[in-house]
């Protein structure tokens, strides 16, 4: 099944138990911006995609690729602090 980048971000965000507002804060963007990304209305800049992947504990290619592949669910733990 093919999904958009925004859908994959939403799936990984939910898997990590992160509220949209929290993830947006972690990457220095607004909650509205993240909602637009998840809906596919905005394509994130490369730097934003990198920040999203890092905040989700993923490599960029994991975020860009299909959910449910070999590495799905193997996210690094989030740094606390």
C-alpha positions in Angstrom: 0.0 0.0 0.0 1.4 3.4 -1.0 1.1 6.3 1.4 2.1 9.9 1.2 4.8 11.5 3.2 2.3 13.3 5.3 0.4 10.0 6.0 3.7 8.3 7.0 4.6 11.2 9.3 1.2 10.9 11.0 1.5 7.2 11.4 5.0 7.4 12.9 3.9 10.3 15.1 1.0 8.3 16.5 3.2 5.2 17.0 5.5 7.3 19.1 2.6 8.6 21.1 3.3 12.2 20.2 0.6 14.9 20.0 0.8 16.9 16.8 1.6 20.0 18.9 4.5 18.3 20.6 6.1 17.1 17.3 5.6 20.5 15.8 7.3 22.1 18.8 10.2 19.6 18.5 10.9 20.7 14.9 10.3 24.4 15.5 7.2 24.6 13.4 3.5 25.4 14.2 0.9 22.8 14.8 -1.1 24.1 11.8 2.0 23.6 9.6 2.3 20.0 10.7 -1.4 19.4 10.2 -1.0 20.8 6.6 2.0 18.5 6.1 0.1 15.4 7.3 -2.9 16.3 5.1 -0.5 16.6 2.1 -1.3 20.3 1.6 2.3 21.3 2.2 5.5 19.6 1.3 8.1 20.0 4.0 11.5 21.5 3.0 14.4 19.0 3.2 15.6 20.5 6.5 12.1 20.1 8.0 11.9 16.5 6.8 15.3 15.8 8.4 14.1 17.4 11.7 10.8 15.4 11.6 12.7 12.2 11.0 15.1 13.0 13.9 12.3 13.9 16.3 10.5 10.7 15.4 13.7 8.7 16.0 13.9 7.6 12.3 16.3 7.9 9.5 15.1 10.1 6.6 14.8 7.1 4.3 12.6 5.3 6.9 10.3 8.3 6.9 10.3 8.6 3.2 9.7 4.9 2.5 6.6 2.8 3.0 5.4 2.1 6.6 5.5 -1.5 7.5 8.8 -2.4 5.9 11.8 -4.1 7.6 12.7 -1.3 9.9 9.2 -0.1 10.8 8.7 0.1 14.5 12.4 0.1 15.2 12.6 3.8 16.0 15.3 5.0 18.4 14.0 6.0 21.8 13.4 9.8 22.1 15.9 11.7 24.1 14.5 12.9 27.3 15.5 16.2 28.8 
